[in-house]
Amino acid sequence: MKRAEVTVHGMVQGVFFRVETRDRARSLGLSGSVTNAPDGTVHAAFEGADERVDSMVDWCRRGPSGAQVDDIEVTWVEPEGEQGFAIR
């Protein structure tokens, strides 16, 4: 089990990035959250099985159709035992 904290840069707000992130994370059984930041980025945290977290991080490099991801920052931290996945 691991946890990734991700910041996604680019045209990522107003393109259903948070909704698709939540739906994908839930389908993979991951915990965490996703939120829009005032600077135009999207912040997300994914916690769960290693390969499933890796899959979400890889997806964030592309995002949903309509998004233009320029860059992502990933920080690996200790899992927090979070339950469920929410849009904040």
N, C-alpha and C positions, 0 to 999 in steps of 0.2 A: 504494500500500500504506500502511496505517495501523494504529495500535494504540489500542484503548480499554481503559481500566481502569475497571471498574464496581463500585460498591457498591450492593447492593439492600437496602432497608429494608422491613420489614413482616413478615407471617407467611410466611416464605420458607424455613424449615428444617423438615424432616420432611414435605415435600410433593413430593418428587422433583425439586426445582428443579435440583440439580446434575446428575442423570442426564439430564434433558431438555435442559439447557444443553449438556452434552457431546455428546449425540446431534445436536442442531441445528447446533452449531458444526462438528462433523465432516462433516455432510451438506453444509455450505456450504464445506468445504475450509479452515476457519480453524484457526489454531494458538492455543495459550494454555492456560488452566487455570481451574478454578472450585473454590472452597473455602468451607466454613462457617466463620464467625468466632465467637469466644467471645461476642460481644455480640449474637448472633442475626441478624446480617446475612449476606449471601452476597457474596463478592468474586469477580470474574471478570475475566479479561483476554482480549481477542479481537484477533487480528492476522491481516491478510490484505487482500484486495481491498476498496477503500473501500465500495462499495455493500453488500458482504456483512457487513462489520463494522457498518455502519449498521443493517442488517436485524437483527442480533443485539442491538444496543443497544435498538432499538425493541421487540423481543420481551421484553427484560428489564423493560420498563415494565409488562408484563402478567403474564409468567411462565406457568407451567403451570396447568392447572385445579387448584383446591385452594389455590393460593397467593393471598395478598392483598398486592400490592405497594403500599406507601404512598408511596415515593419512591425515586429512584435518583440517585446521584452519578456523573458521568462525567468522567474525566480523559483527555485526548488526549496521548499521549506518542510518542516515536520508536519505530518497530518494533525489536524485539530479534533478529529472525531465528529465533524459536522454531520448533520443529518438533513437530507433533502437538498433540493436545488431551487434557488429563488432568483427572481429579477428584483434588484433593489434600486 
